[in-house]
């Protein structure tokens, strides 16, 4: 699904990852993180796809909203599990969306 975002400017967090072979609660945590993110102030939407490389893009009203999400206690635990068991590699990019258009 394509996120329904507001008129720019707004911000995007692009999380690109390579998974390990370990599942150990991954799907449950991913579902929980999606639900939790939707309750955060400043959350605008999310888009995600996974093959060998996974890409999740979340959209936020401000950099402050992104910082609050990063510091959320449950999200911090998910980040720890990701580093310890779910990802062999990942990268986070934060960018400002200045223009968008759609069909």
C-alpha positions as CSV (number, residue, x, y, z in Angstrom):
1,X,0.0,0.0,0.0
2,X,1.2,3.5,-0.7
3,X,1.1,5.9,2.2
4,X,-1.2,8.8,2.0
5,X,1.1,11.7,3.0
6,X,0.3,15.4,3.3
7,X,1.6,18.2,1.2
8,X,5.4,18.6,1.7
9,X,7.5,19.4,3.4
10,X,7.7,16.3,5.7
11,X,10.4,13.8,6.5
12,X,11.1,10.2,5.6
13,X,13.1,7.5,7.4
14,X,14.4,4.9,5.0
15,X,15.4,1.7,6.7
16,X,17.2,-0.8,4.4
17,X,18.2,-4.2,5.7
18,X,19.5,-7.6,5.0
19,X,18.1,-10.4,7.2
20,X,19.8,-13.2,9.0
21,X,18.2,-16.6,8.8
22,X,16.8,-16.2,12.4
23,X,13.0,-15.5,12.7
24,X,12.6,-15.8,16.5
25,X,9.7,-13.4,16.9
26,X,10.6,-11.1,14.0
27,X,7.2,-11.0,12.3
28,X,5.4,-10.4,15.6
29,X,7.8,-7.5,16.5
30,X,7.4,-6.0,13.0
31,X,3.6,-6.0,13.4
32,X,4.0,-4.5,16.9
33,X,6.3,-1.8,15.6
34,X,3.9,-0.9,12.9
35,X,1.0,-0.6,15.3
36,X,3.1,1.4,17.8
37,X,4.4,3.8,15.2
38,X,0.8,4.6,14.2
39,X,0.2,5.9,17.7
40,X,3.2,8.2,17.8
41,X,2.8,12.0,17.4
42,X,3.9,13.1,14.0
43,X,3.6,9.7,12.3
44,X,2.2,10.1,8.7
45,X,2.5,6.6,7.2
46,X,4.7,3.7,6.1
47,X,5.6,1.6,3.1
48,X,7.5,-1.6,3.1
49,X,8.8,-4.3,0.8
50,X,11.1,-7.3,1.3
51,X,12.9,-9.7,-1.0
52,X,16.6,-10.3,-0.3
53,X,16.9,-6.7,0.7
54,X,14.1,-5.1,2.8
55,X,13.2,-1.5,2.6
56,X,10.8,0.3,4.9
57,X,10.1,4.0,4.5
58,X,8.2,5.7,7.3
59,X,7.0,9.3,7.0
60,X,7.0,11.9,9.8
61,X,5.9,15.5,10.3
62,X,9.2,16.6,11.9
63,X,12.7,15.6,12.9
64,X,11.5,15.8,16.5
65,X,8.9,13.2,15.8
66,X,11.6,10.9,14.4
67,X,13.8,11.4,17.4
68,X,10.9,10.6,19.7
69,X,10.1,7.4,17.7
70,X,13.8,6.3,17.8
71,X,13.8,6.8,21.6
72,X,10.6,4.9,22.3
73,X,11.4,2.1,24.8
74,X,9.7,-0.7,22.9
75,X,11.3,0.5,19.6
76,X,14.7,0.6,21.3
77,X,14.3,-3.0,22.3
78,X,13.3,-3.9,18.7
79,X,16.4,-2.1,17.5
80,X,18.6,-4.1,19.9
81,X,17.1,-7.4,18.7
82,X,17.6,-6.4,15.2
83,X,21.3,-5.7,15.8
84,X,21.7,-8.9,17.8
85,X,19.8,-11.5,15.8
86,X,17.6,-10.3,12.8
87,X,19.9,-8.3,10.6
88,X,23.3,-9.0,9.1
89,X,23.4,-5.4,7.8
90,X,21.2,-2.3,7.8
91,X,21.3,1.4,7.0
92,X,19.1,4.2,8.1
93,X,18.7,7.4,6.1
94,X,16.6,10.4,7.1
95,X,15.6,12.9,4.5
96,X,13.3,15.9,3.9
97,X,10.6,15.5,1.3
98,X,10.2,18.7,-0.5
99,X,8.1,17.6,-3.4
100,X,5.9,14.7,-4.3
101,X,3.3,13.9,-7.0
102,X,1.2,10.9,-7.9
103,X,-1.0,9.4,-10.5
